[in-house]
Amino acid sequence: KGDLISVPANTRHWFDFGEKLFVKAIRVFIDTSGWVPHYTESGVDAPYNALNLSA
């Protein structure tokens, strides 16, 4: 609780929400192009369960 991370621009990253499925995030960008995700399809997510927020 209370951890803070800073992800440098153009750094590939992902987050695991943990068992409680809770996160607070502040995203800061210079312009709206920073909001566009760029999926890598690297398979790094394979060991994790998919998160279904529609339930």
Secondary structure, 3 states (H helix, E strand, C coil): CCCCCCCCCCCCCCCCCCCCCCCCCCCCCCCHHHHCCCCCCCCCCCCCCCCCCCC
